[in-house]
Amino acid sequence: MRILLIEDEPKIAAFIQKGLSENGYEVISAYDGQLGLNMALQGDYDIMVLDIMLPAISGLEICRQIRLAGINTPVLMLTALGTLDDKVTGLHQGADDYLVKPFHFKEFIARIEALARRQRQQQATGNILQVADLILDRNRKHAERENKEIILTAREYALLEILMKNENRVLSRTDIAEQVWGYEFDAGSNVIDVYINYLRNKIEKGFSSKLIHTIVGMGYIMKEP
């Protein structure tokens, strides 16, 4: 399995890389946030290990950007920041696990192995996204709810996909615009709100529960009722 390690402290990076290699993992290392982000977006990895305090771009921002890009690779955060708020912040940005420095390498390996098992399970399910009874087959570009097919335009599909990939996470209008509209987006328009309404009419109208929720002043979140 290939692991991307983004850690700016040379001694810690060398210690982790040596231990992982001895346990049969292939390790690719980056020593600052910008390089790490580029490698995360362009490479193919089974697990990513991110330090939070990095030069140029923080580990939290790296995690946020790879999740917005649709990369679901498991992420283990490493940091000297150990308060509950710090951990919650990391998990809200899309991290899967959190380990505070200093740590015992046996625990580190156990966390890596747990993430590896989860990744294998996710890969076994293929490209199927599901929130409650809403199912999105990304291979066939097919959506259904309660066994009823939902016909979507290309833009509606892209919007639904990013919401489902980020289940239980609040996405700002900027986050959505970057992924669905890109450079075509006019920041002064209400197009996102319009398309959210289009989508709500198709996946919620006539069904038993709402899945898309507005968080006033922040954006939108998809979650089970």
Phi and psi restraints in degrees (value plus and minus 20) as a CYANA .aco file:
   2 ARG   PHI    -117.8   -77.8
   2 ARG   PSI     110.0   150.0
   3 ILE   PHI    -139.7   -99.7
   3 ILE   PSI     109.9   149.9
   4 LEU   PHI    -113.6   -73.6
   4 LEU   PSI     100.5   140.5
   5 LEU   PHI    -129.4   -89.4
   5 LEU   PSI      99.0   139.0
   6 ILE   PHI    -134.9   -94.9
   6 ILE   PSI      81.7   121.7
   7 GLU   PHI    -168.4  -128.4
   7 GLU   PSI     105.9   145.9
   8 ASP   PHI    -112.5   -72.5
   8 ASP   PSI     -29.6    10.4
   9 GLU   PHI    -109.8   -69.8
   9 GLU   PSI      91.2   131.2
  10 PRO   PHI     -75.2   -35.2
  10 PRO   PSI     -61.6   -21.6
  11 LYS   PHI     -85.9   -45.9
  11 LYS   PSI     -63.5   -23.5
  12 ILE   PHI     -86.4   -46.4
  12 ILE   PSI     -63.6   -23.6
  13 ALA   PHI     -80.2   -40.2
  13 ALA   PSI     -64.1   -24.1
  14 ALA   PHI     -84.9   -44.9
  14 ALA   PSI     -60.9   -20.9
  15 PHE   PHI     -81.6   -41.6
  15 PHE   PSI     -66.0   -26.0
  16 ILE   PHI     -87.8   -47.8
  16 ILE   PSI     -64.5   -24.5
  17 GLN   PHI     -81.9   -41.9
  17 GLN   PSI     -62.5   -22.5
  18 LYS   PHI     -82.6   -42.6
  18 LYS   PSI     -67.0   -27.0
  19 GLY   PHI     -83.6   -43.6
  19 GLY   PSI     -62.3   -22.3
  20 LEU   PHI     -85.5   -45.5
  20 LEU   PSI     -62.8   -22.8
  21 SER   PHI     -80.9   -40.9
  21 SER   PSI     -60.6   -20.6
  22 GLU   PHI     -86.1   -46.1
  22 GLU   PSI     -42.1    -2.1
  23 ASN   PHI    -116.9   -76.9
  23 ASN   PSI      -8.1    31.9
  24 GLY   PHI      71.7   111.7
  24 GLY   PSI      -9.5    30.5
  25 TYR   PHI    -115.7   -75.7
  25 TYR   PSI     126.4   166.4
  26 GLU   PHI    -111.0   -71.0
  26 GLU   PSI     106.4   146.4
  27 VAL   PHI    -135.9   -95.9
  27 VAL   PSI     109.3   149.3
  28 ILE   PHI    -135.2   -95.2
  28 ILE   PSI     106.8   146.8
  29 SER   PHI    -133.3   -93.3
  29 SER   PSI     126.8   166.8
  30 ALA   PHI    -153.8  -113.8
  30 ALA   PSI     126.9   166.9
  31 TYR   PHI    -134.7   -94.7
  31 TYR   PSI     -14.9    25.1
  32 ASP   PHI    -167.7  -127.7
  32 ASP   PSI     143.2   183.2
  33 GLY   PHI     -85.7   -45.7
  33 GLY   PSI     -60.7   -20.7
  34 GLN   PHI     -85.8   -45.8
  34 GLN   PSI     -66.6   -26.6
  35 LEU   PHI     -82.6   -42.6
  35 LEU   PSI     -62.2   -22.2
  36 GLY   PHI     -81.2   -41.2
  36 GLY   PSI     -62.7   -22.7
  37 LEU   PHI     -82.6   -42.6
  37 LEU   PSI     -65.2   -25.2
  38 ASN   PHI     -79.0   -39.0
  38 ASN   PSI     -64.1   -24.1
  39 MET   PHI     -86.9   -46.9
  39 MET   PSI     -58.2   -18.2
  40 ALA   PHI     -84.8   -44.8
  40 ALA   PSI     -58.9   -18.9
  41 LEU   PHI     -96.6   -56.6
  41 LEU   PSI     -47.9    -7.9
  42 GLN   PHI    -121.7   -81.7
  42 GLN   PSI     -42.2    -2.2
  43 GLY   PHI    -117.1   -77.1
  43 GLY   PSI     157.1   197.1
  44 ASP   PHI    -140.6  -100.6
  44 ASP   PSI      92.3   132.3
  45 TYR   PHI    -150.6  -110.6
  45 TYR   PSI     136.2   176.2
  46 ASP   PHI    -110.9   -70.9
  46 ASP   PSI     -50.6   -10.6
  47 ILE   PHI    -167.6  -127.6
  47 ILE   PSI     127.4   167.4
  48 MET   PHI    -140.8  -100.8
  48 MET   PSI     115.0   155.0
  49 VAL   PHI    -134.8   -94.8
  49 VAL   PSI      96.9   136.9
  50 LEU   PHI    -140.2  -100.2
  50 LEU   PSI     108.7   148.7
  51 ASP   PHI     -97.5   -57.5
  51 ASP   PSI     127.3   167.3
  52 ILE   PHI     -99.8   -59.8
  52 ILE   PSI     -66.3   -26.3
  53 MET   PHI    -106.4   -66.4
  53 MET   PSI      77.5   117.5
  54 LEU   PHI    -147.5  -107.5
  54 LEU   PSI     132.0   172.0
  55 PRO   PHI     -85.6   -45.6
  55 PRO   PSI     128.2   168.2
  56 ALA   PHI      57.1    97.1
  56 ALA   PSI     -83.4   -43.4
  57 ILE   PHI    -155.6  -115.6
  57 ILE   PSI     113.4   153.4
  58 SER   PHI     -93.4   -53.4
  58 SER   PSI     140.2   180.2
  59 GLY   PHI     -81.4   -41.4
  59 GLY   PSI     -54.0   -14.0
  60 LEU   PHI     -82.5   -42.5
  60 LEU   PSI     -63.2   -23.2
  61 GLU   PHI     -88.9   -48.9
  61 GLU   PSI     -57.8   -17.8
  62 ILE   PHI     -78.9   -38.9
  62 ILE   PSI     -67.3   -27.3
  63 CYS   PHI     -81.3   -41.3
  63 CYS   PSI     -64.0   -24.0
  64 ARG   PHI     -80.4   -40.4
  64 ARG   PSI     -64.1   -24.1
  65 GLN   PHI     -91.1   -51.1
  65 GLN   PSI     -56.6   -16.6
  66 ILE   PHI     -90.9   -50.9
  66 ILE   PSI     -52.5   -12.5
  67 ARG   PHI     -88.2   -48.2
  67 ARG   PSI     -61.0   -21.0
  68 LEU   PHI     -83.4   -43.4
  68 LEU   PSI     -50.1   -10.1
  69 ALA   PHI     -98.8   -58.8
  69 ALA   PSI     -20.2    19.8
  70 GLY   PHI      64.7   104.7
  70 GLY   PSI      -6.2    33.8
  71 ILE   PHI    -108.1   -68.1
  71 ILE   PSI      97.8   137.8
  72 ASN   PHI    -123.8   -83.8
  72 ASN   PSI      -5.1    34.9
  73 THR   PHI     -75.3   -35.3
  73 THR   PSI     112.6   152.6
  74 PRO   PHI     -77.6   -37.6
  74 PRO   PSI     119.4   159.4
  75 VAL   PHI    -142.6  -102.6
  75 VAL   PSI     106.7   146.7
  76 LEU   PHI    -127.7   -87.7
  76 LEU   PSI     100.6   140.6
  77 MET   PHI    -110.2   -70.2
  77 MET   PSI     115.5   155.5
  78 LEU   PHI    -135.9   -95.9
  78 LEU   PSI     113.6   153.6
  79 THR   PHI    -182.5  -142.5
  79 THR   PSI     137.8   177.8
  80 ALA   PHI    -106.4   -66.4
  80 ALA   PSI     -27.8    12.2
  81 LEU   PHI    -105.4   -65.4
  81 LEU   PSI      94.6   134.6
  82 GLY   PHI    -138.2   -98.2
  82 GLY   PSI      -7.5    32.5
  83 THR   PHI     -96.1   -56.1
  83 THR   PSI     142.3   182.3
  84 LEU   PHI     -80.3   -40.3
  84 LEU   PSI     -61.0   -21.0
  85 ASP   PHI     -81.8   -41.8
  85 ASP   PSI     -59.3   -19.3
  86 ASP   PHI     -81.9   -41.9
  86 ASP   PSI     -63.6   -23.6
  87 LYS   PHI     -85.3   -45.3
  87 LYS   PSI     -63.8   -23.8
  88 VAL   PHI     -82.1   -42.1
  88 VAL   PSI     -61.4   -21.4
  89 THR   PHI     -79.7   -39.7
  89 THR   PSI     -66.2   -26.2
  90 GLY   PHI     -81.2   -41.2
  90 GLY   PSI     -63.5   -23.5
  91 LEU   PHI     -87.4   -47.4
  91 LEU   PSI     -55.6   -15.6
  92 HIS   PHI     -87.9   -47.9
  92 HIS   PSI     -46.2    -6.2
  93 GLN   PHI    -101.5   -61.5
  93 GLN   PSI     -22.4    17.6
  94 GLY   PHI      92.4   132.4
  94 GLY   PSI     -15.3    24.7
  95 ALA   PHI     -88.4   -48.4
  95 ALA   PSI     129.9   169.9
  96 ASP   PHI    -116.7   -76.7
  96 ASP   PSI     -46.6    -6.6
  97 ASP   PHI    -173.6  -133.6
  97 ASP   PSI     148.2   188.2
  98 TYR   PHI    -168.1  -128.1
  98 TYR   PSI     105.8   145.8
  99 LEU   PHI    -150.7  -110.7
  99 LEU   PSI     107.9   147.9
 100 VAL   PHI    -111.7   -71.7
 100 VAL   PSI     114.0   154.0
 101 LYS   PHI     -97.0   -57.0
 101 LYS   PSI     127.1   167.1
 102 PRO   PHI     -96.1   -56.1
 102 PRO   PSI     135.5   175.5
 103 PHE   PHI    -155.9  -115.9
 103 PHE   PSI     138.9   178.9
 104 HIS   PHI    -102.2   -62.2
 104 HIS   PSI     115.7   155.7
 105 PHE   PHI     -84.3   -44.3
 105 PHE   PSI     -50.0   -10.0
 106 LYS   PHI     -80.7   -40.7
 106 LYS   PSI     -60.4   -20.4
 107 GLU   PHI     -87.7   -47.7
 107 GLU   PSI     -60.2   -20.2
 108 PHE   PHI     -78.1   -38.1
 108 PHE   PSI     -68.3   -28.3
 109 ILE   PHI     -82.7   -42.7
 109 ILE   PSI     -59.2   -19.2
 110 ALA   PHI     -81.9   -41.9
 110 ALA   PSI     -59.9   -19.9
 111 ARG   PHI     -85.8   -45.8
 111 ARG   PSI     -62.8   -22.8
 112 ILE   PHI     -81.2   -41.2
 112 ILE   PSI     -65.2   -25.2
 113 GLU   PHI     -83.9   -43.9
 113 GLU   PSI     -56.7   -16.7
 114 ALA   PHI     -85.0   -45.0
 114 ALA   PSI     -62.0   -22.0
 115 LEU   PHI     -86.3   -46.3
 115 LEU   PSI     -57.1   -17.1
 116 ALA   PHI     -83.2   -43.2
 116 ALA   PSI     -61.7   -21.7
 117 ARG   PHI     -82.7   -42.7
 117 ARG   PSI     -62.8   -22.8
 118 ARG   PHI     -82.5   -42.5
 118 ARG   PSI     -60.1   -20.1
 119 GLN   PHI     -84.7   -44.7
 119 GLN   PSI     -61.0   -21.0
 120 ARG   PHI     -83.5   -43.5
 120 ARG   PSI     -58.4   -18.4
 121 GLN   PHI     -85.6   -45.6
 121 GLN   PSI     -60.4   -20.4
 122 GLN   PHI     -85.4   -45.4
 122 GLN   PSI     -61.6   -21.6
 123 GLN   PHI     -84.5   -44.5
 123 GLN   PSI     -52.4   -12.4
 124 ALA   PHI     -87.0   -47.0
 124 ALA   PSI     -46.1    -6.1
 125 THR   PHI    -103.0   -63.0
 125 THR   PSI     -26.2    13.8
 126 GLY   PHI      52.8    92.8
 126 GLY   PSI    -173.2  -133.2
 127 ASN   PHI    -117.8   -77.8
 127 ASN   PSI      28.1    68.1
 128 ILE   PHI    -126.3   -86.3
 128 ILE   PSI     104.1   144.1
 129 LEU   PHI    -126.6   -86.6
 129 LEU   PSI     119.6   159.6
 130 GLN   PHI    -163.0  -123.0
 130 GLN   PSI     111.9   151.9
 131 VAL   PHI    -150.3  -110.3
 131 VAL   PSI      96.1   136.1
 132 ALA   PHI      35.2    75.2
 132 ALA   PSI    -144.1  -104.1
 133 ASP   PHI    -120.4   -80.4
 133 ASP   PSI      -8.7    31.3
 134 LEU   PHI    -111.9   -71.9
 134 LEU   PSI     105.8   145.8
 135 ILE   PHI    -142.6  -102.6
 135 ILE   PSI     114.7   154.7
 136 LEU   PHI    -144.1  -104.1
 136 LEU   PSI      97.4   137.4
 137 ASP   PHI    -115.2   -75.2
 137 ASP   PSI      86.6   126.6
 138 ARG   PHI     -95.0   -55.0
 138 ARG   PSI     -40.5    -0.5
 139 ASN   PHI     -91.6   -51.6
 139 ASN   PSI     -63.7   -23.7
 140 ARG   PHI    -116.0   -76.0
 140 ARG   PSI     -23.5    16.5
 141 LYS   PHI      35.4    75.4
 141 LYS   PSI      27.5    67.5
 142 HIS   PHI    -143.5  -103.5
 142 HIS   PSI     111.3   151.3
 143 ALA   PHI    -139.8   -99.8
 143 ALA   PSI     123.4   163.4
 144 GLU   PHI    -171.0  -131.0
 144 GLU   PSI     134.3   174.3
 145 ARG   PHI    -161.9  -121.9
 145 ARG   PSI     111.5   151.5
 146 GLU   PHI      32.0    72.0
 146 GLU   PSI      20.4    60.4
 147 ASN   PHI      46.0    86.0
 147 ASN   PSI      -4.8    35.2
 148 LYS   PHI    -126.4   -86.4
 148 LYS   PSI     106.8   146.8
 149 GLU   PHI     -87.4   -47.4
 149 GLU   PSI     119.3   159.3
 150 ILE   PHI    -133.3   -93.3
 150 ILE   PSI      98.7   138.7
 151 ILE   PHI    -106.8   -66.8
 151 ILE   PSI     103.2   143.2
 152 LEU   PHI    -143.1  -103.1
 152 LEU   PSI     126.6   166.6
 153 THR   PHI     -94.6   -54.6
 153 THR   PSI     149.0   189.0
 154 ALA   PHI     -79.8   -39.8
 154 ALA   PSI     -60.3   -20.3
 155 ARG   PHI     -91.0   -51.0
 155 ARG   PSI     -59.9   -19.9
 156 GLU   PHI     -84.1   -44.1
 156 GLU   PSI     -60.1   -20.1
 157 TYR   PHI     -81.8   -41.8
 157 TYR   PSI     -66.2   -26.2
 158 ALA   PHI     -81.6   -41.6
 158 ALA   PSI     -59.3   -19.3
 159 LEU   PHI     -87.1   -47.1
 159 LEU   PSI     -63.9   -23.9
 160 LEU   PHI     -83.3   -43.3
 160 LEU   PSI     -60.7   -20.7
 161 GLU   PHI     -81.7   -41.7
 161 GLU   PSI     -65.6   -25.6
 162 ILE   PHI     -88.4   -48.4
 162 ILE   PSI     -54.6   -14.6
 163 LEU   PHI     -86.1   -46.1
 163 LEU   PSI     -62.0   -22.0
 164 MET   PHI     -92.5   -52.5
 164 MET   PSI     -57.3   -17.3
 165 LYS   PHI     -84.8   -44.8
 165 LYS   PSI     -46.2    -6.2
 166 ASN   PHI    -130.0   -90.0
 166 ASN   PSI      17.2    57.2
 167 GLU   PHI     -70.7   -30.7
 167 GLU   PSI     116.2   156.2
 168 ASN   PHI      50.8    90.8
 168 ASN   PSI      -7.9    32.1
 169 ARG   PHI    -138.1   -98.1
 169 ARG   PSI     116.0   156.0
 170 VAL   PHI     -96.2   -56.2
 170 VAL   PSI     105.7   145.7
 171 LEU   PHI    -128.3   -88.3
 171 LEU   PSI     105.5   145.5
 172 SER   PHI     -93.6   -53.6
 172 SER   PSI     146.3   186.3
 173 ARG   PHI     -82.4   -42.4
 173 ARG   PSI     -53.7   -13.7
 174 THR   PHI     -84.6   -44.6
 174 THR   PSI     -64.8   -24.8
 175 ASP   PHI     -76.5   -36.5
 175 ASP   PSI     -67.3   -27.3
 176 ILE   PHI     -85.8   -45.8
 176 ILE   PSI     -64.3   -24.3
 177 ALA   PHI     -79.6   -39.6
 177 ALA   PSI     -62.8   -22.8
 178 GLU   PHI     -81.3   -41.3
 178 GLU   PSI     -57.6   -17.6
 179 GLN   PHI    -109.2   -69.2
 179 GLN   PSI     -51.0   -11.0
 180 VAL   PHI    -120.3   -80.3
 180 VAL   PSI     -58.8   -18.8
 181 TRP   PHI    -126.4   -86.4
 181 TRP   PSI     -47.3    -7.3
 182 GLY   PHI      39.8    79.8
 182 GLY   PSI    -154.8  -114.8
 183 TYR   PHI     -92.9   -52.9
 183 TYR   PSI     -32.0     8.0
 184 GLU   PHI     -97.9   -57.9
 184 GLU   PSI     -31.2     8.8
 185 PHE   PHI     -96.2   -56.2
 185 PHE   PSI     114.0   154.0
 186 ASP   PHI    -120.4   -80.4
 186 ASP   PSI      92.0   132.0
 187 ALA   PHI     -80.6   -40.6
 187 ALA   PSI     -41.2    -1.2
 188 GLY   PHI    -107.9   -67.9
 188 GLY   PSI     -22.6    17.4
 189 SER   PHI    -112.8   -72.8
 189 SER   PSI     148.5   188.5
 190 ASN   PHI    -128.4   -88.4
 190 ASN   PSI       5.8    45.8
 191 VAL   PHI     -81.3   -41.3
 191 VAL   PSI     -54.9   -14.9
 192 ILE   PHI     -84.0   -44.0
 192 ILE   PSI     -66.0   -26.0
 193 ASP   PHI     -81.7   -41.7
 193 ASP   PSI     -58.7   -18.7
 194 VAL   PHI     -82.4   -42.4
 194 VAL   PSI     -66.0   -26.0
 195 TYR   PHI     -91.5   -51.5
 195 TYR   PSI     -51.8   -11.8
 196 ILE   PHI     -79.8   -39.8
 196 ILE   PSI     -62.2   -22.2
 197 ASN   PHI     -85.6   -45.6
 197 ASN   PSI     -61.6   -21.6
 198 TYR   PHI     -75.6   -35.6
 198 TYR   PSI     -66.8   -26.8
 199 LEU   PHI     -86.6   -46.6
 199 LEU   PSI     -62.2   -22.2
 200 ARG   PHI     -79.1   -39.1
 200 ARG   PSI     -61.6   -21.6
 201 ASN   PHI     -81.1   -41.1
 201 ASN   PSI     -53.3   -13.3
 202 LYS   PHI    -105.8   -65.8
 202 LYS   PSI     -55.8   -15.8
 203 ILE   PHI    -124.3   -84.3
 203 ILE   PSI     -26.7    13.3
 204 GLU   PHI    -141.1  -101.1
 204 GLU   PSI     -55.0   -15.0
 205 LYS   PHI     -84.2   -44.2
 205 LYS   PSI     103.4   143.4
 206 GLY   PHI      69.3   109.3
 206 GLY   PSI     -23.3    16.7
 207 PHE   PHI    -127.4   -87.4
 207 PHE   PSI     149.4   189.4
 208 SER   PHI     -97.6   -57.6
 208 SER   PSI     -41.8    -1.8
 209 SER   PHI    -167.3  -127.3
 209 SER   PSI     138.8   178.8
 210 LYS   PHI    -110.4   -70.4
 210 LYS   PSI     124.4   164.4
 211 LEU   PHI    -137.3   -97.3
 211 LEU   PSI     -49.4    -9.4
 212 ILE   PHI    -118.4   -78.4
 212 ILE   PSI     104.6   144.6
 213 HIS   PHI    -141.9  -101.9
 213 HIS   PSI     119.5   159.5
 214 THR   PHI    -108.9   -68.9
 214 THR   PSI     108.7   148.7
 215 ILE   PHI    -126.0   -86.0
 215 ILE   PSI      85.9   125.9
 216 VAL   PHI     -76.9   -36.9
 216 VAL   PSI     109.4   149.4
 217 GLY   PHI      59.8    99.8
 217 GLY   PSI     -21.9    18.1
 218 MET   PHI    -146.1  -106.1
 218 MET   PSI     -63.0   -23.0
 219 GLY   PHI     128.2   168.2
 219 GLY   PSI    -159.3  -119.3
 220 TYR   PHI    -152.2  -112.2
 220 TYR   PSI     132.6   172.6
 221 ILE   PHI    -159.5  -119.5
 221 ILE   PSI     121.1   161.1
 222 MET   PHI    -126.0   -86.0
 222 MET   PSI     107.9   147.9
 223 LYS   PHI    -176.8  -136.8
 223 LYS   PSI     140.4   180.4
 224 GLU   PHI     -89.0   -49.0
 224 GLU   PSI     130.1   170.1
